[in-house]
Amino acid sequence: MNENTIIVIFGASGDLTHRKLIPALYSLYVKKRMPDKWRIVGVSRSTFSDDEFRQNMESGVKEFANDKYNAGLWQKFAANVTYRPLDLGDVADMQRLDAYLRQFEENNGPCNRLYYLAIAPRLYEPAIANLGAANLVDESEGWRHVVIEKPFGHDLQSAQALNTAVHQVLRERQIYRIDHYLGKETVQNLLVFRFANSLFEPVWNRNYIDHVQITATETVDVGHRAGYYDGVGVVRDMVQNHMLQLLSLVAMEPPASFEADALRNEKAKVFSAIRPIQPHEVAKHTVRAQYRGYSEAEGVAPNSETATYTALRFYIDNWRWQGVPFYLRSGKALADKSTEITIFFKRPPHVMFPMPPGSKLAANYLSICVQPDEGIHFSFQAKVPDTAADMRPVDMSFHYDDTFGPTSIPEAYERLLFDALKGDASLFTRGDAIELAWQLVDPILAGWETEAAPPLALYEPGSWGPAEADLLINHDGFTWVQGCGNHDM
Ligand code: BG6
């Protein structure tokens, strides 16, 4: 990249900047992927000198980009990092920021600007309005891109209101709504796996696929985020964004090109084809649960019914997927951290081999291991040696560690920041997709507020979640698998 660029991080005193953004930018610098001339300006209301800010960021890099930290390189990087205390709710402060950025531009020539909103969601609207009011998004001297963190809205109505407010100031191509799952290497590989190989696409449909499971389990509980989490819950925190994004990549039609809009059009089509779970059907298609002890955590409302775990069944009403259930489950305080997508193929129509009475041949399945042991596994039947025709499922696997080396996978934020700097919005969520995703989760959350709601199940921290999640899938004749870890469940 040879264009001069200024990166302004609003919310620079926060956790995200310290843990993710500066380590990711530093890593891009080490890999020589930053623009020729660049400057990072941290902005927040706290008062720091440039040096205090740099020291704080250095500790973040040491902790979170440790393998890349080098004192000499850090010094060079840090020389381009400065800090301005200001209130983004105050137009005069924003005008002062513009004047400050212009000084750099006067010395170095016109610059592009990337504004990153790592701020509380309630500040998105005032921040964007003031970027407009202070004329910070005028593109006559270079592009102006704005990165917006999640959550983008709290429900459909608030997401629509935010989209309207954003579009009053910015064009859609200037907006980069982050879903960090899309920056994960293994998630991007889903596109390559599906559309750069000819083996799987012909069977990637209702004729061969029985059902799909998408799992995102975490060992951490809500911890110090209880205050935020209690009003949010697992459906807004994980399903509306990350899990539906994964689903759309599994289910989408092949885009005609690798252009942002071609890809995002196909994803939007999937969201439009998912059959919404209506409020009166939530007990049939959803499970909601809370880990034991959650309601006693500091910051959680007494008798809170916030779900920390959910399992759901979706159908996609189109030719490719009609009748194929997609099961999603996600929760906190569980036995293991694992994100995986498992595609179950139909069993052979007839088995000629003798089998014990009452037994069924296990189906072939393909597991895309998003994290932590990144890779792909394929489970298929093999003949047990030295038997007449006994069969057993065996595993064919690909691990990133073995093939590309243990440090091959960059942090999701690194890729996303790089793309936002290049102006490639493929891995960012478009406004229509966000609204479509809210349209799918709003009726579930509404149903959970009514008498039709499934009872709130309790599960033990460190377990695999509530028995109700097993019942949901067992009801259809299936069981959850951990295709990536082969854990006992
Ligand atoms: C965030 C959620 O978006 O994703 C968190 O707010 C969750 O609650 C996190 O822990 C999970 O991300 P990852 O990359 O660790 O799977």
Residues whose N, C-alpha, C, O or C-beta is under 5 A from the ligand:
A	BS01	BG6	D237
